[in-house]
Amino acid sequence: MGYDIYIQTPDGKPAEGDGHYFRIAYTAMPRILDAMNNFGMLVELPVPSYPGLSTYGLTREDFQPGIKPDLSTASRIAEFRTAYQAVKDASETEATGIPRYKLAYNDGFLVTVAEITAALATYGAHPGVAIAEMPVGDPTWGNWITFLRRAQVHGGLRTH
């Protein structure tokens, strides 16, 4: 169990090639989040609410395998999926860091380039940054920062 983190391209597709995937064990993510918090890279925002099926006149049965929905139901399913994805892709107008929930949960939330840029700028300005990535002990932190820098020049990242 853990977190599979993928860099995406600006058009929202998974980036191809080496270095665009990062795996963090379930037990290691709290340490990464604590370090990011200590460097001021995270912001605390409430986890957004997903749209309810009933809002679109849908039920779980409408999504069962083998069900062929009528045109009206298919349209409502498409609207629901668009609204659901919009929650996962949402970001603040003025990014000041990465919302903690986007990394704490493996729900596929988009961590935007602006959020990564703000987090890395805060990290770079921290007085302890000079020794943060020194090659002592566990290399996870240095590898994580390298991964964030790579995601910053692409289209952000998603945690699954």
Backbone as a chain_set.jsonl record, in Angstrom:
{"seq": "MGYDIYIQTPDGKPAEGDGHYFRIAYTAMPRILDAMNNFGMLVELPVPSYPGLSTYGLTREDFQPGIKPDLSTASRIAEFRTAYQAVKDASETEATGIPRYKLAYNDGFLVTVAEITAALATYGAHPGVAIAEMPVGDPTWGNWITFLRRAQVHGGLRTH", "coords": {"N": [[0.837, -1.175, 0.0], [0.44, 2.236, -0.696], [1.495, 5.339, -2.119], [1.16, 6.262, -5.407], [2.637, 8.363, -7.528], [2.301, 10.511, -10.217], [3.76, 12.414, -12.756], [2.261, 14.793, -14.859], [1.52, 15.882, -18.217], [1.145, 19.198, -19.686], [-1.335, 19.014, -20.979], [-2.741, 17.278, -19.43], [-2.241, 14.554, -19.552], [-0.578, 11.498, -18.554], [2.905, 11.872, -18.112], [5.435, 10.645, -20.269], [8.16, 8.317, -20.031], [11.265, 7.865, -18.153], [11.607, 8.804, -14.722], [9.215, 10.098, -14.243], [7.54, 9.104, -12.411], [6.799, 8.427, -9.04], [7.073, 6.632, -6.108], [5.74, 6.386, -2.932], [5.816, 4.898, 0.148], [3.068, 3.929, 2.188], [3.602, 4.235, 4.889], [5.664, 6.051, 4.845], [4.795, 8.487, 3.835], [3.68, 10.251, 5.842], [6.063, 11.278, 7.017], [7.21, 12.674, 4.872], [5.216, 14.601, 4.431], [5.328, 15.905, 6.905], [7.928, 17.001, 6.799], [7.624, 18.679, 4.557], [5.707, 20.408, 5.589], [7.173, 21.558, 7.697], [8.998, 23.027, 6.21], [7.332, 24.907, 5.187], [5.891, 24.385, 2.893], [3.358, 23.392, 2.523], [-0.172, 24.023, 2.523], [-3.025, 24.412, 4.555], [-6.08, 23.402, 3.67], [-9.603, 22.813, 3.39], [-10.75, 19.537, 2.51], [-12.208, 19.207, -0.607], [-15.705, 18.818, -1.43], [-17.169, 16.147, -3.163], [-19.421, 15.96, -5.972], [-22.788, 14.862, -5.475], [-24.434, 11.852, -6.459], [-27.209, 11.962, -6.569], [-27.721, 14.617, -7.125], [-27.533, 14.732, -9.818], [-29.554, 13.154, -10.591], [-28.956, 10.46, -10.499], [-28.086, 7.035, -9.648], [-26.203, 4.494, -7.918], [-26.611, 2.206, -9.359], [-26.767, 3.046, -11.967], [-24.194, 2.966, -12.857], [-23.335, 0.419, -13.023], [-21.638, -2.462, -14.36], [-22.383, -3.541, -17.656], [-24.779, -2.205, -17.918], [-26.742, -0.371, -20.082], [-27.202, 2.834, -20.507], [-29.993, 5.059, -21.154], [-30.253, 7.838, -23.473], [-30.686, 10.267, -22.064], [-29.901, 9.581, -19.435], [-27.248, 8.873, -19.93], [-26.241, 11.363, -20.633], [-26.512, 12.744, -18.196], [-24.759, 11.212, -16.67], [-22.346, 11.831, -17.933], [-22.216, 14.598, -17.332], [-22.035, 14.423, -14.524], [-19.559, 13.086, -14.251], [-17.841, 15.011, -15.327], [-18.165, 17.087, -13.461], [-17.212, 15.779, -11.185], [-14.543, 15.317, -11.888], [-13.736, 17.963, -12.065], [-13.627, 18.718, -9.387], [-11.412, 17.245, -8.555], [-9.477, 18.515, -10.043], [-9.401, 21.121, -9.179], [-8.084, 24.264, -7.988], [-6.57, 26.81, -5.925], [-6.984, 30.319, -6.585], [-4.808, 32.036, -6.141], [-2.011, 30.509, -5.63], [-0.327, 29.4, -2.749], [1.151, 27.393, -1.881], [1.225, 23.788, -1.634], [-1.833, 22.24, -1.241], [-2.379, 20.296, 1.591], [-4.137, 18.062, 1.604], [-4.092, 17.161, -1.02], [-1.868, 15.62, -1.318], [-1.954, 13.96, 0.876], [-4.029, 12.209, 0.53], [-4.774, 9.563, -1.697], [-6.32, 10.156, -4.028], [-6.138, 11.102, -6.605], [-5.974, 13.857, -6.939], [-5.169, 16.904, -8.603], [-2.069, 18.378, -8.415], [-1.081, 21.442, -9.041], [1.089, 23.231, -11.352], [1.473, 25.85, -10.465], [0.995, 25.57, -7.705], [3.062, 23.826, -6.996], [5.245, 25.411, -7.726], [4.969, 27.576, -5.928], [5.323, 26.18, -3.514], [7.964, 25.2, -3.818], [9.349, 27.607, -3.991], [8.996, 28.665, -1.43], [10.283, 26.683, 0.005], [12.905, 26.953, -1.045], [13.583, 29.409, 0.038], [13.843, 28.941, 2.689], [15.791, 28.912, 5.692], [17.046, 26.485, 6.344], [17.441, 25.065, 4.039], [19.887, 24.66, 2.76], [21.154, 22.449, 3.878], [19.281, 20.481, 3.681], [19.092, 18.648, 1.565], [21.371, 17.174, 1.652], [23.491, 14.372, 1.116], [22.904, 12.303, 3.278], [22.099, 9.459, 4.957], [18.748, 8.39, 4.483], [17.682, 8.708, 1.163], [15.23, 9.665, 0.324], [13.994, 12.234, 0.706], [15.581, 14.066, -0.828], [15.243, 12.905, -3.363], [12.503, 13.242, -3.627], [12.219, 16.05, -3.713], [13.621, 16.555, -6.074], [11.903, 15.261, -7.83], [9.598, 16.871, -7.526], [10.572, 19.248, -8.635], [10.882, 18.435, -11.267], [8.218, 17.906, -11.927], [7.256, 20.457, -11.81], [8.128, 21.681, -14.165], [6.664, 20.428, -16.027], [3.418, 19.445, -16.204], [2.397, 19.453, -13.651], [1.29, 17.196, -11.029], [-0.199, 14.055, -10.058], [-1.563, 12.215, -7.357], [-2.056, 8.891, -6.678]], "CA": [[0.0, 0.0, 0.0], [1.214, 3.457, -0.719], [1.101, 6.432, -3.002], [1.758, 6.27, -6.73], [2.552, 9.767, -7.928], [2.632, 10.614, -11.627], [3.837, 13.731, -13.387], [1.435, 14.864, -16.053], [1.859, 16.894, -19.206], [0.211, 20.329, -19.591], [-2.669, 18.657, -21.47], [-3.382, 16.401, -18.468], [-1.925, 13.14, -19.754], [0.632, 11.08, -17.835], [4.154, 12.104, -18.851], [6.127, 9.419, -20.667], [9.596, 8.233, -19.797], [11.82, 7.677, -16.814], [11.61, 9.954, -13.827], [7.901, 10.734, -14.141], [6.766, 8.314, -11.445], [7.413, 8.367, -7.724], [6.314, 5.781, -5.192], [5.991, 6.629, -1.517], [5.117, 3.925, 0.979], [2.019, 4.462, 3.061], [4.206, 4.599, 6.169], [6.647, 7.122, 4.649], [4.161, 9.755, 3.459], [3.597, 11.215, 6.954], [7.36, 11.949, 7.188], [7.344, 13.631, 3.761], [4.299, 15.709, 4.707], [5.865, 16.66, 8.045], [9.062, 17.795, 6.313], [7.084, 19.75, 3.719], [5.067, 21.363, 6.483], [8.236, 22.282, 8.4], [9.595, 23.974, 5.27], [6.304, 25.862, 4.769], [5.485, 24.053, 1.529], [1.964, 22.956, 2.496], [-1.227, 24.888, 3.045], [-4.165, 23.65, 5.083], [-7.371, 23.744, 3.089], [-10.527, 21.683, 3.56], [-10.917, 18.621, 1.379], [-13.45, 19.604, -1.282], [-16.776, 17.823, -1.51], [-17.518, 15.659, -4.499], [-20.858, 16.076, -6.235], [-23.582, 13.676, -5.165], [-25.138, 11.243, -7.593], [-28.608, 12.401, -6.592], [-27.758, 15.944, -7.745], [-27.65, 14.517, -11.263], [-30.624, 12.185, -10.816], [-28.321, 9.165, -10.743], [-27.868, 6.119, -8.539], [-25.058, 3.596, -8.145], [-27.002, 1.222, -10.372], [-26.512, 3.611, -13.297], [-22.782, 2.767, -13.181], [-23.03, -1.01, -12.973], [-21.201, -3.05, -15.634], [-23.424, -4.138, -18.477], [-25.954, -1.332, -18.02], [-26.716, 0.554, -21.218], [-28.129, 3.917, -20.153], [-30.648, 5.789, -22.239], [-29.544, 9.067, -23.849], [-30.791, 11.242, -20.973], [-29.062, 9.111, -18.335], [-25.859, 8.969, -20.397], [-25.894, 12.783, -20.563], [-26.334, 13.071, -16.776], [-23.518, 10.546, -16.243], [-21.238, 12.649, -18.46], [-22.18, 15.824, -16.521], [-21.527, 14.045, -13.205], [-18.123, 12.797, -14.366], [-17.174, 16.299, -15.533], [-18.176, 17.787, -12.171], [-16.352, 15.006, -10.294], [-13.162, 15.617, -12.296], [-13.469, 19.367, -11.743], [-13.236, 18.753, -7.974], [-10.041, 16.725, -8.478], [-8.577, 19.435, -10.747], [-9.554, 22.476, -8.636], [-6.954, 24.874, -7.278], [-6.794, 28.175, -5.464], [-6.634, 31.345, -7.563], [-3.442, 32.449, -5.81], [-1.372, 29.395, -4.929], [0.704, 29.749, -1.766], [1.785, 26.125, -1.549], [0.451, 22.618, -2.025], [-2.8, 21.837, -0.223], [-1.981, 19.028, 2.211], [-5.019, 16.958, 1.234], [-3.781, 16.661, -2.357], [-0.829, 14.599, -1.187], [-2.279, 13.063, 1.985], [-4.987, 11.224, 0.025], [-4.401, 9.088, -3.027], [-7.556, 10.265, -4.802], [-5.908, 11.639, -7.945], [-6.066, 15.314, -7.006], [-4.127, 17.576, -9.383], [-1.202, 19.372, -7.791], [-0.783, 22.273, -10.2], [2.415, 23.837, -11.481], [1.491, 27.039, -9.59], [1.123, 25.109, -6.328], [4.429, 23.306, -6.85], [6.14, 26.564, -7.804], [4.874, 28.289, -4.648], [5.938, 25.334, -2.482], [9.418, 25.166, -4.012], [9.876, 28.941, -3.677], [9.037, 28.738, 0.03], [11.35, 25.759, 0.397], [14.183, 27.558, -1.409], [13.848, 30.576, 0.89], [13.977, 28.503, 4.083], [17.189, 28.933, 6.117], [17.618, 25.148, 6.456], [17.464, 24.367, 2.751], [21.254, 24.34, 2.346], [21.547, 21.112, 4.325], [18.123, 19.586, 3.581], [19.262, 17.61, 0.548], [22.701, 16.571, 1.75], [23.385, 12.908, 0.996], [23.125, 11.626, 4.548], [20.995, 8.568, 5.305], [17.666, 8.089, 3.547], [17.664, 9.67, 0.05], [13.859, 9.937, -0.116], [13.688, 13.668, 0.641], [16.237, 14.639, -2.002], [14.572, 12.378, -4.557], [11.176, 13.869, -3.688], [12.394, 17.44, -4.177], [13.973, 16.452, -7.499], [10.662, 14.91, -8.521], [8.753, 18.075, -7.555], [11.155, 20.183, -9.62], [10.564, 17.898, -12.595], [6.776, 18.114, -12.129], [7.058, 21.9, -11.985], [8.381, 22.073, -15.553], [5.726, 19.712, -16.886], [2.049, 19.904, -16.002], [1.956, 19.142, -12.3], [1.313, 15.769, -10.699], [-1.385, 13.46, -9.422], [-1.287, 11.148, -6.411], [-3.045, 7.787, -6.709]], "C": [[0.883, 1.239, 0.0], [0.628, 4.457, -1.686], [1.883, 6.314, -4.305], [1.539, 7.672, -7.283], [3.1, 9.892, -9.348], [2.697, 12.075, -12.057], [2.933, 13.692, -14.609], [1.91, 15.983, -16.968], [0.864, 18.049, -19.075], [-1.204, 20.012, -20.095], [-3.351, 17.6, -20.602], [-3.117, 14.921, -18.637], [-0.693, 12.757, -18.945], [1.874, 11.291, -18.707], [4.839, 10.771, -19.112], [7.575, 9.473, -20.224], [9.982, 8.067, -18.343], [11.723, 8.965, -16.004], [10.284, 10.649, -13.655], [6.961, 9.979, -13.206], [7.53, 8.278, -10.138], [6.5, 7.551, -6.825], [6.724, 6.113, -3.764], [5.164, 5.616, -0.734], [4.114, 4.635, 1.881], [2.602, 4.959, 4.382], [5.198, 5.754, 6.056], [6.005, 8.477, 4.356], [4.014, 10.708, 4.64], [4.925, 11.951, 7.188], [7.583, 12.994, 6.1], [6.46, 14.845, 4.031], [4.786, 16.552, 5.88], [7.026, 17.546, 7.604], [8.569, 18.955, 5.458], [6.424, 20.822, 4.571], [6.111, 22.196, 7.217], [8.928, 23.305, 7.503], [8.578, 24.987, 4.747], [5.749, 25.602, 3.383], [4.009, 23.699, 1.398], [1.041, 24.053, 3.006], [-2.377, 23.989, 3.491], [-5.45, 24.201, 4.49], [-8.309, 22.567, 3.309], [-10.572, 20.821, 2.298], [-12.232, 18.987, 0.699], [-14.458, 18.459, -1.316], [-17.018, 17.437, -2.958], [-19.014, 15.832, -4.722], [-21.562, 14.759, -5.893], [-24.274, 13.143, -6.405], [-26.562, 11.772, -7.711], [-28.762, 13.787, -7.216], [-27.99, 15.833, -9.253], [-28.736, 13.487, -11.59], [-30.095, 10.794, -11.102], [-28.274, 8.331, -9.468], [-26.668, 5.246, -8.878], [-25.366, 2.586, -9.248], [-26.748, 1.731, -11.791], [-25.079, 3.362, -13.766], [-22.373, 1.294, -13.182], [-22.587, -1.521, -14.347], [-22.381, -3.691, -16.366], [-24.672, -3.303, -18.638], [-25.76, -0.401, -19.212], [-27.719, 1.662, -20.919], [-28.788, 4.534, -21.385], [-29.904, 7.111, -22.45], [-29.557, 10.101, -22.726], [-29.889, 10.855, -19.808], [-27.59, 9.218, -18.711], [-25.375, 10.416, -20.322], [-25.646, 13.204, -19.115], [-25.069, 12.424, -16.219], [-22.318, 11.362, -16.705], [-21.099, 13.945, -17.655], [-21.61, 15.537, -15.133], [-20.019, 13.817, -13.263], [-17.317, 14.076, -14.574], [-17.077, 17.059, -14.214], [-17.242, 17.095, -11.176], [-14.881, 15.303, -10.604], [-12.793, 17.055, -11.965], [-13.056, 19.517, -10.277], [-11.791, 18.306, -7.844], [-9.026, 17.678, -9.107], [-8.566, 20.846, -10.157], [-8.283, 22.958, -7.935], [-7.345, 26.292, -6.869], [-6.368, 29.155, -6.56], [-5.191, 31.796, -7.38], [-2.795, 31.337, -4.982], [-0.293, 29.908, -3.981], [1.462, 28.51, -1.306], [0.89, 24.995, -2.03], [-0.547, 22.302, -0.913], [-2.462, 20.432, 0.29], [-2.829, 17.856, 1.717], [-4.672, 16.366, -0.126], [-2.689, 15.603, -2.352], [-1.167, 13.573, -0.107], [-3.249, 11.962, 1.56], [-4.554, 10.801, -1.37], [-5.629, 9.032, -3.939], [-7.36, 10.858, -6.196], [-6.088, 13.133, -8.065], [-4.904, 15.865, -7.825], [-3.379, 18.555, -8.502], [-0.665, 20.183, -8.959], [0.657, 22.78, -10.192], [2.523, 25.046, -10.555], [1.663, 26.636, -8.13], [2.534, 24.588, -6.051], [5.43, 24.451, -6.845], [6.143, 27.34, -6.489], [5.553, 27.491, -3.533], [7.452, 25.328, -2.601], [10.059, 26.527, -3.726], [9.995, 29.112, -2.167], [10.16, 27.865, 0.574], [12.718, 26.385, 0.138], [14.566, 28.737, -0.536], [14.069, 30.194, 2.353], [15.454, 28.474, 4.494], [17.837, 27.547, 6.209], [17.766, 24.412, 5.149], [18.873, 23.936, 2.335], [21.68, 22.937, 2.772], [20.436, 20.075, 4.139], [18.346, 18.428, 2.621], [20.652, 16.978, 0.57], [22.567, 15.044, 1.754], [23.754, 12.178, 2.286], [21.906, 10.75, 4.827], [20.027, 8.335, 4.169], [17.597, 9.14, 2.435], [16.266, 10.107, -0.376], [13.572, 11.43, -0.268], [14.315, 14.31, -0.594], [15.604, 14.176, -3.298], [13.196, 13.007, -4.741], [11.274, 15.303, -4.215], [12.762, 17.462, -5.658], [12.73, 16.152, -8.326], [9.731, 16.116, -8.618], [9.274, 19.087, -8.575], [10.856, 19.733, -11.044], [9.081, 18.134, -12.907], [6.461, 19.579, -12.402], [7.244, 22.312, -13.443], [7.505, 21.304, -16.535], [4.325, 20.261, -16.632], [1.508, 19.627, -14.619], [2.026, 17.647, -12.059], [-0.001, 15.35, -10.084], [-0.933, 12.318, -8.518], [-2.418, 10.132, -6.44], [-2.66, 6.74, -5.687]], "O": [[1.942, 1.267, 0.627], [-0.556, 4.427, -2.02], [3.113, 6.272, -4.303], [0.405, 8.108, -7.479], [4.207, 9.444, -9.645], [1.802, 12.866, -11.758], [2.852, 12.679, -15.304], [2.608, 16.904, -16.544], [-0.164, 17.895, -18.416], [-2.165, 20.664, -19.687], [-4.405, 17.08, -20.969], [-3.713, 14.106, -17.932], [0.155, 13.609, -18.678], [1.887, 10.933, -19.885], [4.82, 9.877, -18.265], [8.145, 10.552, -20.061], [9.149, 8.119, -17.438], [11.754, 10.068, -16.551], [10.213, 11.685, -12.994], [5.748, 10.19, -13.215], [8.751, 8.119, -10.122], [5.288, 7.768, -6.795], [7.909, 6.119, -3.432], [3.955, 5.498, -0.936], [4.303, 5.786, 2.273], [2.159, 5.97, 4.928], [5.54, 6.373, 7.063], [6.621, 9.513, 4.608], [4.213, 11.908, 4.453], [4.912, 13.135, 7.524], [8.089, 14.081, 6.379], [6.901, 15.984, 3.88], [4.671, 17.777, 5.854], [7.099, 18.712, 7.993], [9.035, 20.084, 5.611], [6.571, 22.014, 4.298], [5.954, 23.41, 7.347], [9.393, 24.337, 7.986], [8.932, 25.846, 3.939], [5.192, 26.506, 2.761], [3.464, 23.702, 0.294], [1.432, 24.896, 3.814], [-2.656, 22.953, 2.886], [-5.851, 25.328, 4.779], [-7.85, 21.429, 3.406], [-10.446, 21.317, 1.179], [-13.266, 19.069, 1.362], [-14.093, 17.286, -1.24], [-17.065, 18.283, -3.852], [-19.787, 15.849, -3.765], [-20.98, 13.681, -6.014], [-24.653, 13.907, -7.294], [-27.06, 12.002, -8.813], [-29.814, 14.101, -7.775], [-28.565, 16.726, -9.875], [-28.828, 13.008, -12.721], [-30.703, 10.033, -11.855], [-28.404, 8.851, -8.36], [-26.18, 5.265, -10.008], [-24.471, 2.167, -9.982], [-26.539, 0.938, -12.709], [-24.78, 3.529, -14.948], [-21.194, 0.973, -13.326], [-23.095, -1.071, -15.374], [-23.255, -4.302, -15.752], [-25.549, -3.66, -19.424], [-24.736, 0.272, -19.329], [-28.928, 1.471, -21.054], [-28.236, 4.535, -22.485], [-29.016, 7.451, -21.668], [-28.539, 10.744, -22.467], [-29.191, 11.704, -19.254], [-26.771, 9.618, -17.883], [-24.218, 10.664, -19.982], [-24.693, 13.929, -18.831], [-24.383, 13.019, -15.389], [-21.373, 11.559, -15.941], [-19.982, 14.349, -17.329], [-20.8, 16.31, -14.62], [-19.286, 14.31, -12.406], [-16.215, 14.201, -14.042], [-16.027, 17.612, -13.889], [-16.555, 17.766, -10.407], [-14.077, 15.513, -9.696], [-11.644, 17.332, -11.617], [-12.217, 20.361, -9.96], [-11.019, 18.918, -7.105], [-7.848, 17.654, -8.75], [-7.786, 21.685, -10.605], [-7.521, 22.171, -7.372], [-8.296, 26.88, -7.383], [-5.489, 28.848, -7.365], [-4.444, 31.921, -8.351], [-3.013, 31.246, -3.774], [0.541, 30.735, -4.352], [2.323, 28.593, -0.431], [-0.084, 25.223, -2.747], [-0.15, 22.117, 0.238], [-2.283, 19.502, -0.496], [-2.301, 16.779, 1.443], [-4.93, 15.186, -0.365], [-2.597, 14.788, -3.271], [-0.709, 12.432, -0.176], [-3.281, 10.895, 2.174], [-4.024, 11.61, -2.132], [-5.932, 8.0, -4.537], [-8.343, 11.093, -6.9], [-6.328, 13.643, -9.159], [-3.787, 15.354, -7.75], [-3.976, 19.454, -7.911], [0.11, 19.678, -9.772], [1.342, 22.758, -9.169], [3.561, 25.246, -9.925], [2.399, 27.291, -7.393], [3.12, 24.874, -5.007], [6.363, 24.457, -6.043], [7.204, 27.718, -5.993], [6.272, 28.055, -2.708], [8.153, 25.439, -1.595], [11.199, 26.584, -3.264], [10.991, 29.647, -1.68], [10.891, 28.26, 1.483], [13.592, 26.351, 1.005], [15.75, 29.036, -0.385], [14.444, 31.041, 3.164], [16.292, 28.044, 3.701], [19.063, 27.444, 6.156], [18.175, 23.251, 5.138], [19.027, 22.942, 1.624], [22.486, 22.305, 2.09], [20.65, 18.896, 4.421], [17.834, 17.332, 2.85], [21.056, 16.323, -0.391], [21.627, 14.501, 2.336], [24.791, 11.519, 2.366], [20.791, 11.261, 4.921], [20.432, 8.11, 3.029], [17.468, 10.33, 2.72], [16.129, 10.849, -1.349], [12.973, 11.847, -1.259], [13.634, 15.025, -1.329], [15.445, 14.963, -4.23], [12.771, 13.273, -5.865], [10.488, 15.708, -5.07], [12.265, 18.301, -6.41], [12.534, 16.726, -9.398], [9.139, 16.36, -9.669], [8.491, 19.709, -9.292], [10.606, 20.559, -11.923], [8.733, 18.516, -14.024], [5.522, 19.9, -13.13], [6.56, 23.225, -13.906], [7.597, 21.511, -17.745], [4.09, 21.452, -16.836], [0.294, 19.57, -14.426], [2.717, 16.918, -12.77], [-0.803, 16.176, -9.65], [-0.036, 11.551, -8.869], [-3.585, 10.473, -6.252], [-3.351, 5.731, -5.547]]}, "num_chains": 1, "name": "protein.A"}
